């Protein structure tokens, strides 16, 4: 039964986890945003009451 031979699949599993744990995290952590976020104003906007024509 060749499905039970773990030698090729175990190597693929270990290699893929090494890629996920060693190669990808530094790329994600070093990501730079294209712009700095700006702070929004503190004052709350005033909302006009909505008058329903059928109410």
MMTF fields as JSON, N, C-alpha, C and O atoms, coordinates in Angstrom:
{
  "mmtfVersion": "1.0.0",
  "mmtfProducer": "UNKNOWN",
  "numBonds": 219,
  "numAtoms": 220,
  "numGroups": 55,
  "numChains": 1,
  "numModels": 1,
  "chainsPerModel": [1],
  "groupsPerChain": [55],
  "chainIdList": ["A"],
  "bondAtomList": [4, 2, 8, 6, 12, 10, 16, 14, 20, 18, 24, 22, 28, 26, 32, 30, 36, 34, 40, 38, 44, 42, 48, 46, 52, 50, 56, 54, 60, 58, 64, 62, 68, 66, 72, 70, 76, 74, 80, 78, 84, 82, 88, 86, 92, 90, 96, 94, 100, 98, 104, 102, 108, 106, 112, 110, 116, 114, 120, 118, 124, 122, 128, 126, 132, 130, 136, 134, 140, 138, 144, 142, 148, 146, 152, 150, 156, 154, 160, 158, 164, 162, 168, 166, 172, 170, 176, 174, 180, 178, 184, 182, 188, 186, 192, 190, 196, 194, 200, 198, 204, 202, 208, 206, 212, 210, 216, 214],
  "bondOrderList": [1, 1, 1, 1, 1, 1, 1, 1, 1, 1, 1, 1, 1, 1, 1, 1, 1, 1, 1, 1, 1, 1, 1, 1, 1, 1, 1, 1, 1, 1, 1, 1, 1, 1, 1, 1, 1, 1, 1, 1, 1, 1, 1, 1, 1, 1, 1, 1, 1, 1, 1, 1, 1, 1],
  "groupList": [{"groupName": "UNK", "atomNameList": ["N", "CA", "C", "O"], "elementList": ["N", "C", "C", "O"], "formalChargeList": [0, 0, 0, 0], "bondAtomList": [1, 0, 2, 1, 3, 2], "bondOrderList": [1, 1, 2], "singleLetterCode": "X", "chemCompType": "L-PEPTIDE LINKING"}],
  "groupTypeList": [0, 0, 0, 0, 0, 0, 0, 0, 0, 0, 0, 0, 0, 0, 0, 0, 0, 0, 0, 0, 0, 0, 0, 0, 0, 0, 0, 0, 0, 0, 0, 0, 0, 0, 0, 0, 0, 0, 0, 0, 0, 0, 0, 0, 0, 0, 0, 0, 0, 0, 0, 0, 0, 0, 0],
  "groupIdList": [1, 2, 3, 4, 5, 6, 7, 8, 9, 10, 11, 12, 13, 14, 15, 16, 17, 18, 19, 20, 21, 22, 23, 24, 25, 26, 27, 28, 29, 30, 31, 32, 33, 34, 35, 36, 37, 38, 39, 40, 41, 42, 43, 44, 45, 46, 47, 48, 49, 50, 51, 52, 53, 54, 55],
  "secStructList": [7, 4, 4, 4, 7, 7, 2, 2, 2, 2, 2, 2, 2, 2, 2, 2, 2, 2, 0, 0, 0, 0, 0, 2, 2, 2, 2, 2, 2, 6, 7, 7, 7, 1, 1, 7, 7, 7, 7, 7, 7, 1, 1, 7, 7, 7, 7, 7, 7, 7, 7, 7, 6, 6, 7],
  "xCoordList": [0.835, 0.0, 0.885, 1.422, 1.05, 1.97, 1.486, 2.293, 0.191, -0.297, 0.332, 0.477, 0.702, 1.208, 2.705, 3.262, 3.363, 4.792, 4.977, 4.696, 5.444, 5.498, 6.72, 6.797, 7.657, 8.916, 8.739, 9.26, 8.05, 7.965, 7.017, 7.286, 5.925, 4.939, 5.417, 5.088, 6.179, 6.711, 7.72, 7.742, 8.544, 9.512, 8.786, 9.19, 7.729, 6.945, 6.293, 6.27, 5.768, 5.144, 6.156, 5.869, 7.321, 8.345, 8.823, 8.993, 9.039, 9.511, 8.466, 8.804, 7.212, 6.173, 6.046, 5.856, 6.148, 6.077, 7.293, 7.176, 8.443, 9.619, 9.411, 9.79, 8.816, 8.529, 7.542, 7.741, 6.485, 5.477, 6.019, 5.603, 6.935, 7.417, 8.679, 8.96, 9.455, 10.724, 10.694, 11.205, 10.123, 10.19, 9.069, 9.322, 7.856, 6.705, 6.593, 6.317, 6.785, 6.61, 7.464, 6.938, 8.755, 9.501, 8.931, 8.964, 8.419, 7.823, 6.568, 6.318, 5.787, 4.564, 4.894, 4.272, 5.855, 6.204, 6.844, 6.643, 7.602, 8.285, 7.406, 7.891, 6.134, 5.238, 5.115, 4.932, 5.218, 5.135, 3.867, 3.597, 3.099, 1.894, 2.272, 3.261, 1.531, 1.892, 1.682, 2.213, 0.935, 0.712, 0.504, 0.096, 0.791, 0.577, -0.885, -1.42, -1.534, -2.924, -3.006, -2.167, -4.018, -4.205, -5.286, -6.227, -5.139, -6.121, -7.378, -7.296, -8.525, -9.769, -10.102, -9.575, -10.985, -11.336, -12.098, -12.767, -11.978, -12.577, -14.058, -14.843, -14.45, -15.835, -16.771, -16.438, -17.941, -18.921, -19.739, -20.079, -20.053, -20.86, -22.3, -22.834, -22.909, -24.3, -25.199, -24.956, -26.22, -27.143, -28.487, -29.037, -28.99, -30.305, -31.367, -31.177, -32.464, -33.513, -34.136, -34.287, -34.486, -35.063, -36.585, -37.133, -37.256, -38.707, -39.264, -39.055, -39.974, -40.554, -41.837, -42.7, -41.988, -43.169, -44.46, -45.539, -44.381, -45.601, -45.911, -46.885, -45.133, -45.356, -46.163, -46.439],
  "yCoordList": [-1.176, 0.0, 1.246, 1.604, 1.908, 3.045, 4.274, 5.153, 4.364, 5.518, 5.6, 6.689, 4.462, 4.427, 4.678, 4.688, 4.879, 5.171, 6.649, 7.492, 6.996, 8.397, 9.159, 10.374, 8.497, 9.182, 10.379, 11.442, 10.304, 11.528, 12.571, 13.768, 12.144, 13.09, 13.773, 14.935, 13.077, 13.7, 14.794, 15.848, 14.547, 15.559, 16.782, 17.914, 16.565, 17.677, 18.456, 19.687, 17.762, 18.416, 19.277, 20.43, 18.731, 19.479, 20.68, 21.764, 20.508, 21.603, 22.72, 23.902, 22.34, 23.37, 24.129, 25.346, 23.432, 24.134, 25.027, 26.092, 24.609, 25.473, 26.747, 27.833, 26.62, 27.805, 28.696, 29.909, 28.121, 28.91, 29.586, 30.697, 28.937, 29.473, 30.315, 31.11, 30.165, 30.891, 31.949, 33.051, 31.652, 32.566, 33.592, 34.772, 33.189, 34.082, 35.115, 36.273, 34.79, 35.818, 37.065, 38.158, 36.984, 38.245, 39.099, 40.327, 38.483, 39.253, 39.976, 41.113, 39.33, 39.958, 41.062, 42.123, 40.836, 41.814, 43.053, 44.161, 42.891, 44.021, 44.773, 45.653, 44.45, 45.144, 46.615, 46.934, 47.495, 48.93, 49.441, 49.13, 50.225, 50.803, 51.93, 52.62, 52.139, 53.179, 54.6, 55.545, 54.775, 56.111, 55.993, 54.95, 57.07, 57.095, 57.438, 58.359, 56.734, 57.07, 58.417, 58.74, 59.187, 60.489, 60.39, 59.605, 61.19, 61.181, 61.92, 62.961, 61.376, 62.025, 63.081, 63.061, 64.001, 65.067, 64.497, 63.467, 65.195, 64.718, 65.089, 64.368, 66.206, 66.661, 65.727, 65.208, 65.528, 64.631, 65.392, 66.556, 64.761, 65.46, 65.616, 64.75, 66.723, 66.943, 66.376, 66.574, 65.685, 65.067, 65.79, 66.04, 66.114, 66.742, 65.659, 64.557, 65.938, 64.914, 64.626, 65.522, 63.39, 62.964, 62.952, 62.283, 63.697, 63.767, 62.865, 63.097, 61.837, 60.92, 61.522, 61.945, 61.575, 62.201, 61.441, 62.031, 60.156, 59.372, 59.104, 58.41, 59.618, 59.34, 60.419, 60.333],
  "zCoordList": [0.0, 0.0, 0.0, 1.048, -1.126, -1.202, -0.432, -0.129, -0.104, 0.633, 2.022, 2.577, 2.576, 3.938, 4.027, 5.124, 2.9, 2.914, 3.236, 2.384, 4.446, 4.845, 4.336, 4.524, 3.711, 3.386, 2.455, 2.793, 1.313, 0.502, 1.102, 1.004, 1.713, 2.224, 3.493, 3.731, 4.302, 5.509, 5.158, 5.793, 4.159, 3.726, 3.166, 3.43, 2.402, 1.861, 2.995, 2.966, 3.984, 5.134, 5.892, 6.214, 6.174, 6.912, 6.105, 6.661, 4.817, 3.986, 3.904, 3.975, 3.757, 3.674, 4.997, 4.988, 6.131, 7.412, 7.631, 8.237, 7.152, 7.241, 6.435, 6.875, 5.268, 4.465, 5.198, 5.265, 5.748, 6.443, 7.694, 8.021, 8.396, 9.668, 9.554, 10.45, 8.47, 8.366, 7.268, 7.471, 6.139, 4.999, 5.027, 4.784, 5.312, 5.177, 6.309, 5.998, 7.588, 8.637, 8.481, 8.691, 8.125, 7.937, 6.806, 6.89, 5.766, 4.676, 5.15, 4.75, 5.989, 6.489, 7.481, 7.447, 8.357, 9.381, 8.752, 9.249, 7.681, 7.05, 6.072, 5.361, 6.022, 5.11, 5.513, 6.688, 4.533, 4.777, 4.104, 2.944, 4.844, 4.283, 3.332, 3.579, 2.268, 1.302, 1.826, 1.242, 2.889, 3.442, 4.943, 5.454, 5.625, 7.064, 7.344, 6.729, 8.241, 8.548, 9.263, 10.104, 8.917, 9.55, 10.615, 10.495, 11.648, 12.727, 12.271, 11.619, 12.616, 12.267, 13.316, 14.427, 12.944, 13.872, 15.066, 14.97, 16.192, 17.429, 17.499, 18.114, 16.876, 16.984, 16.23, 15.165, 16.807, 16.205, 15.164, 15.378, 14.058, 13.058, 13.545, 14.239, 13.172, 13.547, 12.464, 11.273, 12.878, 11.944, 12.002, 13.074, 10.827, 10.763, 10.893, 10.379, 11.559, 11.675, 10.312, 9.481, 10.103, 8.837, 8.977, 9.853, 8.106, 8.138, 7.049, 5.859, 7.479, 6.507, 5.939, 6.709, 4.622, 4.044, 4.304, 4.242, 4.591, 4.779, 6.236, 6.53, 7.145, 8.553, 9.22, 10.416]
}
